[in-house]
Amino acid sequence: MEGDCLSCMKYLMFVFNFFVFLGGACLLGVGIWVLVDPTGFREIVATNPLLTTGAYIVLAMGGLLFLLGFLGCCGAVRENRCLLLFFFLFILIIFLVELSAAILAFIFREHLTREFFTKELTKHYQGDNDTDVFSATWNSVMITFGCCGVNGPEDFKLASVFRLLTLDTEEVPKACCRREPQARDGVVLSREECQLGRNPFINKQGCYTVILNTFETYVYLAGAFAIGVLLSRLFLMIFAMCLFRGIQ
């Protein structure tokens, strides 16, 4: 009976580690995509040290989980006590790191609010000045997602630097103008009419709502995946220790 139980735990641990292996591969893919994505998301990440750090953490964690899943599968199949103990300690460290990351994300959640982005935009945005990383990033976001400002075109009425540089001659920057197609290399329909704030030559929707709606489904999927990953960590530690103690 004891042998059957150990055999069952061995194969369960193999299955769990196989999913860890797949999860690591997915995180590795996401991390690489964020850092090399050509559609503008890379530029958003590059201007925010917190997001940049997060992208590299995702990449590193993906690589570690990829390797860990592979080692866990080997340790379970070969019933190696040293490898199982190392696996348990490694999983425990990763679990604590992920828990710390979740706590930090909760603490810094106010930096991702609508009010925060609005404040930063109105304070630092410089219009078509592509030498300014902050402005170039916002221009890329507005062109890519076909949006204007954080809440809408009215944000630029409060953008002090933008109004000063344009001498109040433009209601919105060129990046808010509709293009055909809606891409960086698209042709602006009418820059003059757009910069006067007239329909249908201007994108009226704010970027916060557009991006939130675009990624809403993925956020829920990511949250569900994160919960599943944490639960799998607990099961893996339990199985690894039980298997470690059961192997003679």
Secondary structure, DSSP 8 states (H G I E B T S, - for coil): -HHHHHHHHHHHHHHHHHHHHHHHHHHHHHHHHHHH-TTTHHHHHHH-HHHHHHHHHHHHHHHHHHHHHHHHHHHHHHT-HHHHHHHHHHHHHHHHHHHHHHHHHHHTGGGGSHHHHHHHHHHH--TT-TTSHHHHHHHHHHHHHT--SSS-GGGGGS-HHHHHHHTT--SS-GGGB-EESSSTTSEES-HHHHHTT-TTSB--S-HHHHHHHHHHHHHHHHHHHHHHHHHHHHHHHHHHHHHHHH--
